[in-house]
C-alpha cells in the first residue's frame, strides 16, 4: 500500500482476496477509529476491485467523504468513481485536481458528463489554474491539452503551469511552456522551480538559454537564495552538484549568509522534507555554511519533520540551543525518537506539549509517550488533551490512561466524533456507571451536528444502542407528517449544517433516512420536501440531488403499486380511453391496473386527464418501461394525470361499501 501526501492509494499488487476475507465482516472494524476506517475505505476505493469496495462500504461505519472519491479518482477506475457517485459520496474540487495530476482523462470526462467540470466560462479562474497546474506538475500533457482544446481553459500558458512542470521535472513540457513566457523577469522567478525539480544539466541549460548570465548575475538576492534553497531541497539525486555549482560558479556563499538570519526566509524548510536532511546539513557545513548556534530554524525543522539524527547533530555538533520553539516543534511533529533526543539532553515536558501533540491524527503514539513523561499539569489541561486526542481517534487504552492516571474528564461527544466503536462503548459505560444522570442529554441540533461533524455512523449507532436513546432525538422526528418534517429540518442550526462544507451532512442525512423502521418510510410527498430543502441549502452537488430524486421515484412507484394492489381487479380488460374519466371504482382500477409493459404512448391514450406532476411522470415512466427517469421529468407535460386523489377517493368508497 502506498501513501501519498493527503492521499491514500492502494498498491498495484492489491491483496483483493485477503482484504475481502478480513474486512468483509463487522468484527475487525470495531477497534478502528474514524480515521482508520476511512483510510481503509479510501484504499479500497483506489484498488479498482469492486468486491473490496463493497466490503468496505458495507462495514466501515463512516460517511464516505470527498477523500474516498479523491482516492477513487486517483486510482483512475471510472466504474468505481461512478459507483461512488451513485452512493452520493461527498465531492470537492480536489477530486478533479487528483485526476488531472495523475493523468486520468476518462475520469475527467466522467466529471464533465456529471456536471462537475465545464467550459471556461462556467468554472472559476482560480480552479482552472489549480487543475491546469496539477496536470503540469504531473507531466500530463494530454490532460492539459484536453482542458485547453475541449474546455477552452487557456491557463496552460501562465507562470504557475510552467513552475509546476519544472518542479515535477517534466523537461519537455517545461520547454513548451517557457516558450510562451518571453518576459525575462518571469523566467528569473522560474529558476528556483527548475533547480528544485530538474537535473543539474537542465538547470544549467535554463540558466544559460532562458535567463542569460548577465541577467542572472543581477538577480535579486531573494531569488538567488530561493534557487539555492530549492537545490538543497531537491528530490533529484544530483542535489549536491547543484549546490556546488551555485556556490562555486554562480554567486558564492554571500547571498545565503545575507538571508540566513532573516526571520522571513526559512532556508532549510524544503531540505527538511527530504529523508536525508542530515546529509544535506552536513554538506552545507562542508561548504562553509554550517548552521549558526544562535539560529534555531534548522533545529525547528528537524524537530517538526521528525529527523532525530539531524536534531542530535545540530545540538551536539553545531551547538544549536534546544529552546522552547524547538521543543514545541517536536511536540507538534510527534516523533518519539525526536522527543527522546530532547529528553536525553535535559528537556522537561509539560501538559501543554501533550496537548500540542494531540492535534494530529498521526501523532497518537507520541501522545501516550508524552502523557507518561510530562510533569505536572492541571485537571483542566489534561481534560483538554483528552478532548483533542479523542477527536483524532485515540485508542481506548490511551483514553483510559488519561482518565485514570491524569484525572482527565471523559468527553463523550469527543469520543463519538473520532473514536472506535469500542471507545464509544467504553465512554458510554463510564457515564452510566459514574454519573447518576446517565449519559448527557442531546438536543436535536446537537445530535444532528455530532453525527454530521465527522460522519462516525458506527459511533452514533453505538450511542443509540447502549445509551438507550431513541431516534426521535434526531431531526426530523420519527412520527412524521410532511409538515413536521419540513419544520424540523428548517431549524436554523440544522440548516447551517446543511450549508457547511466541513460537515458530512448528506451522509448522515442518508443514514437517518435509511434507518427509519418498517412502516415509517418516507412517502413521495415527504421525499419531495427533502428535495425542496436540499435545493434551498444550495450545497448538494448534482449526483447527491440525483440520489434524492431516485429515492423520490422509488417511493412514488411503491405507492402506486400499493394502491393498485388495494383495488379490486377490473371485470374486463380496458383497451382504450373512451369515456373512462369517471370516478367509479371500475374506472379507477382500470387506471392503476394497467400491464407493466405499456408504452408511454399507450398510457397517454388510456388516461386523458390534466398534466402530470414531475414525480408522477417519473412513476409513469417506470410503469411504462421508459428507461430514463430524467427523460420522463423533462417531458412530463406530454403525459396525463394518473390521479393519486382519484385512487384514494375510490379506495375510500370501496371501504365504505
N, C-alpha and C positions, 0 to 999 in steps of 0.2 A: 504494500500500500504506500502511496506517495502523497505527502503533504506539500502543498504549495502555499505561499503566504495568502491568508484569507480564503483558502480553498482546500477542500478535502476531495481527493480523487483516488479512485481505485487503480491498482496496478494493472498492467496488461495481462498478467497471469492471475486473473481473479479466481479465487477458490470457490466457485459457484456452488458446488455440491456441499462443501463443508459449511459455507455461510448459511445456506438454507437449513441444513441439519441442526446447526447451533442456534440460529436466531429465528427459526420458523416456529417457535413456541414461546409462550409468555414468560416462563420462569427466568431465563437468563437476563431479561431486561429489567427485572425488579431492582437490582442493585445499582443500576446505572443512573447517573444524573441526567438532567435535561440535555446538557451539552454533549454528553457521551452518546446518548440515544440519537440526538440529531446528527452527530458525526457519523454514526453507523448508517443512518438514513441517507446522508449525502454520499457516502461511499457506495451504497447500493444503487443510488440514482446514477452515479457516474460509471457503473460497471457494465452497462448495456446488457444486463442479464435480468430479464423480466421477472423471473421467479424470485430472485434476490430482492428486487424492489417490492414485489407483492408481500414477501415475508416481513420486510421492514415496515411497510405501511400498515400491515395488519397488527403488529405487536409493539411498535415503538412508543406509542402513547404520547406523542408530541405533535403539535401542529407543524405541517410542512411549510417552513418559512422560505424566503427567497434564496437562502443558502442551498436548499435542496434543488431548486430549479437551476440555480447557478452551477451546481455540480453536474447536473444532467446536461446542461448546455456545453459545459467544458468537456464533458465526455463525448459530445458530438453525436449522440444517438437520437435521431429525430423521433422515433417511436416512443422512447422514454420521455422525452420532452412533451410530446403530445399527450401521453398518459397523465403526466403531472398537471398539464393544463386542464384536462378533463376532471381531475380531482380538485380543482380550484386552488392549486398551490400558490402561495404568495409570490408576488412578482416585484422586481425592481429593475432599474436600468443596468445594474451590474451584470445581469444575465446577458444582455446584448454585448456588453464590453468583453465578457469572457469568451463568448462565441467568436467575436471579431479577433481577439488576441490569439486564439488558438486555431483560427482559420476554418471554422465550421460553417461554411457557406450554406449548406442545406438547413441548418438551424436558423440562420439569419433569414432565409427565405420563408421559413415557417413563421418566424416572428412577424415578418411583413404581412403574411397571409392572415395572421391573428390580430392585426391592427396594432402591434407593439412597435412597429418600425415603419416609417413612411417617407414621403418625399421631403426634400429640404424645407419647403415652406411650412410643413406640419411639425417639424422637430426643432427644439431649441438649439441655438448655435452652440451653447455650452456642451450639450450632449453630443452633437455631431463631432465636435472637436475631440472629446474624450474617446468616443468609439473609434474615430479615424486614427487617433494616436495609439490606441491599443492595437489596432491592426498593424500599424507601422512598427511598433515595438516587438510584435511577434513575427515581423517579416512577412506578413500575409498580403503580398501584393495583389493577389487575385481578389481578396476581400476588399481591399482599398479601392481597386479599380471598379468593382461592382457597386460599391457605395457611391463612387463618383459618377459612373456611367448610367446606372439604373435608377438611382435615387436623386441624383443631382447634387450630391454633397461635394462641395468644392474645397473642403478644408485640407485636402491632401497636399496643397502647396504651401501650408503655413509653417512657421518655425517649429511649433510643437511637434508636428509629424516628423520633421527631419531629426529633431532631438531624440525622439523615441526610437526611430530607426537606428540612429547612431548608438544609443545605449543598448539596444538589442543586438548590436554587432552585425547588422544586415547591410553590407557594403554596397551591393548593387542597388538596393532601394535608396540608400543614403545618397549615392551619386546622382540618382534620378531626381531626388528632391532638392539637393543642393543646387542643381541647375536652375531651379525655379526661384532661388534666393540670390539675386545678384548683389544685394546690399552687403558690403564687407563687414559692417558692424554686426549684422546678424550672424555672419559666419564666425566672427570672433567669439560670439556668445555660444556658438555651437561647439567650439573646440573642447570644452570640458566634457561634453557628452560623448564626443568621439574618443577622448582619452579614457573615458570610463568603460565603454563597451567594445571598442575596436582594438586591433593589434597595434604594435609599435609601427609596423610598416604603413598601415592605413593612417595612423596618427601623423606620421611624417609626411605622407602624401597630402593629407588635408592641410597641414601647416604650410607646405610649400606652394600648393596649387590653388587652394581656396582662400587662404589668408594672405600669404606673402610675407617674407622675412621682415620687410620694413614695417608693415602694419603690426606684426606680432611683437616686434621689439617695443613698440609704443602702446601696447595693450595696457588697459587699466590694471593696477596691481591686484584688484579683487578678481578679475578674470584670470590672471596668471595663477593665483593661488587656488582658485576653483579648479583649474586644469590639473594642478599638481595634486590636490586632494583627491580628485577623481581618478587620477592614475594610481595613487596609493590605494584607493578602494576598489580598483578594477577587478572584475571577475576573470580576466584573461590571465593565462599563465605567464605572460611577459610583463607583469606589473613592475617588477624590479627594473627591467630595461627601460621602461617608460619613465620611471622616476629618475634614473641615472641620466637619461637623455635630457630631461628638463632641467635637472640641477647642473649638469656639466656642460651642456651645449646651448641651452637657451637663456635661462635667466639667473642661474645660480641660486644660492640659498636666501638671498636678501628678501624677496617677496614673502617667503614663508615666515622668516623671523619678524617681518614687519607686522604681520597679522596674527602671530602666534598668541599674543597677549590680548587680542581684541575679543571682547565678550560677544560680538556679533558674528563671529566666524568659528564654527567648530570644525577644525581641520581634520579631525580623526574620526568623525561620525561615520562616514562611508566605509572606511577601513575596518571599523569595529563590527560591521555587519558581516565580515568575512570570517570563516572559521580559523584562519591563521593570523589573527590580529597581532599576536605576539611577534611573529616573524616580521611583520610589516613595521612594527615599532622598532624592533632591533635593527632592521635595515636602515631606517631613518637615523638611528643612533650611529651606525657605521658611516653614514654620510655627514656626520657632524650635526645632526638635528635631533639629538636626544631630548625627550620631553623635560621641561624645566621643573624643578621641585615645587615652585610656587604656582604652577598652572595645573589645576585639578582635572581639566577636561578629559585627558586621555584615561585617567583612572575612573572617572564617572562613566565614560563609555564602556570601559571594561566591566565595571560592576553591573551596569544595566543590561549589557548584551551577553552576560554570563560567561565571561572569559576569566576563569580563576587563575590560570597561568600568567596571563598578561597583567592582572592586578597584582599578583605577588611580585612579579619582576619590577613593576613600576614603584611599588613601595620599597622593596629591598635594594634595587639597583639604582633607581633614579631618585629615591628618597622623596617621592611624592607623598604628601600627608593624606591619610585616610580620614578626612574631615566629615562633618555631618552630611554634606552633599554627596559624598561617596557612599556613606552608609545608607542614606535614603535611597540612592540609586540601586544599591544592592538589594534592598528590601523590595523595591518595585520590580527589579529583574527576577527575583525569586529563585535564584540558583543556590542550592545548598552548598555546593563547592565554593562559591564566592563568599557566602556567609561564613563558611568555615575558615577561609583565609583571613577574614577580618577578625573573627573571634580569636584565632590563634595569635593575633597581633594586638590583643588587648581591647578590642571593641566590645562595649556593653550594649545589648539590645533592649529596647523598651516596648511597651504595648503598642505604641504608635507605629513601630516598624512592622508589627504583626498586621495591623490594620492596612498598612500600605501594601503588603504582600497579598492581602486578601482581595485586592481589587482586580484580580485577573483569573481567568479560567484555568490557565496552565501553570499556576504557581501554588497549587494547594499542598504539594509536598513541603514547600518552604514554609507555608503557614504552620503546619504541625511542628516543624523544626524550630521555628521562631517562638511558637507558643510555649515550648518546653524550655527554651533558652532565655526568654525575656525576663527582665527583672521588674517587680512591682506591677503597677497598673491598677486602675480603679475598676469597680464593677461596671461602671458606665462604659469605660474604654473596651473592656472585654466583651460586653454585650454588643457594642458597635462592630467589633471584629466578628462576632458570631453572625450578625446580620449579613455582613459582607460575604463571608465565606459560604453561608447558606445559600445566598442568591447565586453564587457561582458554582454551586453543586458539590460542596464538601461532603465527604462520606460520613456515615453515621458515627464511626469511631472518632473522627476529629470533632464533630459536634458534641459528642458525649464528653470528650476531654475538656473542651472549652467550658461546658456547663458544670461538670462535676469538679474539675481541678482549678478552674479560674473563676468560677462563680458567674459566668455569663448567663443572662436570661435567655430562655428558649423563645425564639421568634417564629411562631408557626407560619405566618404569612411568608416570611423569607424562605423557609424550608420548602413551602409549596411552590414558590417561584422557580427554584433551581434544583430541588432535591430529587432523589430517587424515591420510588415507592416505599422502600424500606425506611428511608429517613423520614418521610412524611408520617408513616405509621408510628415510628418512634416518637415524633413530636406530638402527635395526637394522643398517644397513650400517656405522655408526660402531662399534658393538660388534664386529661381525665383523672389521673391519679393524684396529682399535686394541687389541683385547683378545684375548689368546691363547686365553682360555677361551670365546670367543664370547659369545653373549647370556647373561644371568644365568639361573640355574635358577629355576623356578617350582614351588612346591608346588601340590597340587590346590586347597587353600584359597586361596592367593594368586591363582592363575589365575582361579578362580571369582569371587573378590571383585573382581579387576581388571575383569572384564567387567561385573559387576553394578553397580559403583560409579557408572558413568555411562552404561552401555549402548552403548559405542562398538563395535558389532559389526564395522564395517569395519576398525577398528584392530586388533582381536583377530584377524580374518581375515588381515590383513597380517602379523602376528606369526607366525601358524601357517604361512603360505605362505613367507615369507622366512627365518624363523628355523629352519626345519627341525623345528619342534615337531610332535608328534603329538597328536591329540585325546585319547588316553588320559590326558594330563596333567590333563584336566578331570574333575571328578566328575559323574556316575558314569563308570566306565571303559567303553570300547567293548565289551570282552569281558564281557558281562553275563549273569548269571543274575538272577532276581528277588531272590534273597537278597543277591547282591553289590550290586545297585543300591540296595536298601534300606539296607545298611550304609554305602555310600559317601555317600549323601545324609544319613545320620543323624550325620555328623561334627559335633561341637559348633560348630566355627567356621562351618560352612556353614549349619546350622540357625539360627544367629544372623543370618545374612544374609537368610534366608527371612523372618524376623520384623521386619526393619529397614525402616521406611517410606522411608528415604533412598536405597535402592538399587533398581535395576531388576531384581529377582530373576526375576520372571515372564518378562520379555522375554529375558533371557539364557538362562534355562532353556528357553524355547520355541526359541530359536535352536539350542541344543545338540541338543534332541530332533529338530528338523527337519534337522539336519546329518548325522545318522547315515548311513553309507554303505549302499548297497543290500545287502539281506540281513541287516542289523543292526537293522532296525526293531524297535521295542518290540512285544512281544506284548500281548494283552489283559490277561494277568496282571501284566505289568510296569506297564502304564498304571494298573491298579488300585492298585498300590503307590505310584505317583506321586500318585494322588488321596488315598491314605491320608496321605502325608507333607504334602500341601497342607492337608488338614484339620487335621493336628496343628500346623502352623505358625500357624493361626488368623489368617492375614494376607491371603489372597487373597479378593477380593470375589466376589459371585455370578457375574458374567459371566466371570471367569477360571476359576472352578471349572467353569462350563459348557463352556469350551474344552477343559479336560482330559477332561471326560465325553464330549464329542463325539469326541475322538481315541480314547478307550477304545472307544466304539461302533464306530468305523471299523475299529479293529484286530480287534475280535471278529468283525465281519462278514467281514473279509478272511480270517480263519482259517476261518470256516465255509465260505466259497466255495472256499478251497484244499482243505479236507477233502473237500468234495463232489466236486471235480474229480478227486481222487486215487482215489476209489472206483469200482468197475465199475458201469455203469448197471444198473438193475433189469431183470429179464427181462420184466416186465409192469407196467403202472401199478397202483398201490395205491390203492383207493378209500376204504377206511376202516380203522379201527384194529384190528379184530378179531384179537386174539391176536398182534399184531406186536411184542410187547415182548421177544422173544428176542434173543440176541446173535449171530446168524449174519450173514454178510456181506450177504445179501439184505435182511434187516431193517434193517441199518444204512444201506444205500443208500437204502431207502425213506424213512428218516428224513431224510436230508440232501438227497435229490434231488427234493424237492417243487417244484412250479411256483412261480415268483416271485409269482404273483398270488393265492396262497391267502390267505384271510382269517384273522384271528386265531382265529375260531371253528372254521374248518376245521382249522387247525393243532392246536388243542386236542383235537379229535376224533381226529386222526391219531396223536398220540403221548401216550397217557395214561400218565404217569410221575410221579415226585416233582417238587416245585415247582422253578421256575427260580430261579437267582440273578438279582440286578438286571441285571448286564451281559448275561446270556443272554436275559433278557426283552427287552432293547433290541434284540438281534440278531433275535429272533422278530418284533419289531415291524417292523424293517427288511425282513425277508423277507416279512412278511405285508401290506406296504403300509400299515402303520399310520403316519400322518403324524408323530405326536408321540412322540419317544423318551421325553420326560418322562412322557407318558401311560403308556407301557409300563412305566417304572420304578415308577410309582405303583400299577399293578395287576399287578405281576409274579407275585404269588401266585395269580392266576387261571389262569395258563398252565402248561404242562407242561415237563418237563425234556427238552432235546433231546440231551443225552448227549455231552459232549466225550469223556469217558473211553471210552464205548461206541464212538465213531468211531475213537479212537486204537487200541483193542484190536482192532477189526475190521480196521483197516489193517495192524496187525502180523500178524494171522492170514493176511491176503491175501498179505503179503510172504513169509511162511514157505512158503505153498503154491507 
